Amino acid sequence: MSTDQQTPTLHLDLEPGSHHTGTASLALGASACLALGTLPTLPYLVLLALPFGITAVALGVRTLRRGVATTPGRISSITGVTLGSLGVLGWAALMVLWYLVDQAVSH
């Protein structure tokens, strides 16, 4: 039995020819934006936007650096990086807004 068969790995961003497709970055970036959208109903779920966004950006950049074989793969990677960045920026904006509201209420 080879080592590849013994270790479980995430094969979400690989297609059969070992060319990166950017699917993982796109999925995590979309998850980061969806986590921000849950603010009115599930406020604590917003905290997931930061790790999802950072991971989406990291995976997307890594995929683009290694070279993406197809145009849809590049589009997926770029979209994942964009959505992940929006998730991180949205999270940061919410934390600043929370801090400002807390300061205004406490005075």
C-alpha positions, 0 to 999 in steps of 0.5 A, spaced: 500 500 500 502 506 498 503 512 502 498 516 498 492 511 500 494 511 507 493 518 508 487 522 507 487 529 504 483 534 501 483 533 493 478 538 492 482 543 488 485 537 484 483 535 477 485 528 475 491 531 471 494 534 478 492 541 475 489 545 480 482 548 479 481 553 484 475 550 487 477 550 494 478 557 494 472 559 491 468 554 496 471 557 502 470 564 499 463 563 498 463 561 505 466 567 508 461 571 504 455 567 506 457 567 514 457 575 513 450 574 511 448 571 517 449 577 521 441 578 522 439 571 524 446 568 527 450 573 529 456 569 532 456 565 525 460 571 523 466 570 526 467 564 521 468 569 516 475 571 518 478 564 518 474 562 511 476 568 508 484 567 510 484 560 507 480 562 501 485 567 499 491 563 501 489 557 497 487 561 491 494 565 491 497 558 492 493 555 486 495 561 481 502 561 483 503 554 481 499 555 475 492 553 473 491 549 467 484 552 465 481 558 464 475 556 469 480 554 474 483 561 474 476 564 474 475 560 480 481 562 483 480 569 482 473 569 484 475 565 491 481 570 492 476 576 491 470 573 495 475 571 501 478 578 501 471 581 502 469 576 507 476 578 511 474 586 510 467 585 512 469 581 518 474 587 520 469 592 518 464 589 523 469 589 528 470 596 528 463 598 527 462 593 534 467 597 537 465 604 535 458 602 538 460 599 544 464 606 545 458 610 544 454 606 548 459 606 554 460 614 554 
